[in-house]
């Protein structure tokens, strides 16, 4: 029986047993792959801590407090922090406030990272690049507008 995308109760045989095919899982994998492509370089928590000069537990706290964002870039990789969020031994200026605004607007880390790393011709470039180049005022204004 061919698997039909978007049909939640589609099934197929695998190793003599019926396996339910989760169309949402396929969509999640596609979104994860797209985010991995957008971001490029990812840091595990230990490397993020090394670059920031803090412990892994502090990195975990920074993520929990929305000072940093993390996502799973590839299946089985575990959470990672985009390398572009860290510059010169510190979190890029404006990132913590921007993440707070986006989380208050209902964005999770994955959605916030997707927005930060997606090119916007009117900026120009990606919001994360504008923050890294100290052009964060317009980025913050747009993030605030998205919340309303």
Secondary structure by P-SEA (a helix, b strand, c coil): cccccccccbbbbcccbbbbbcaaaaaaaaaaaaaaaaccccccaaaaaaaacccaaaaaaaaaaccccccccccccccccccccccccccccaaaaaaaaaaaacccaaaaaaaaacccccccccaaaaaaacccaaaaaaaaaaac
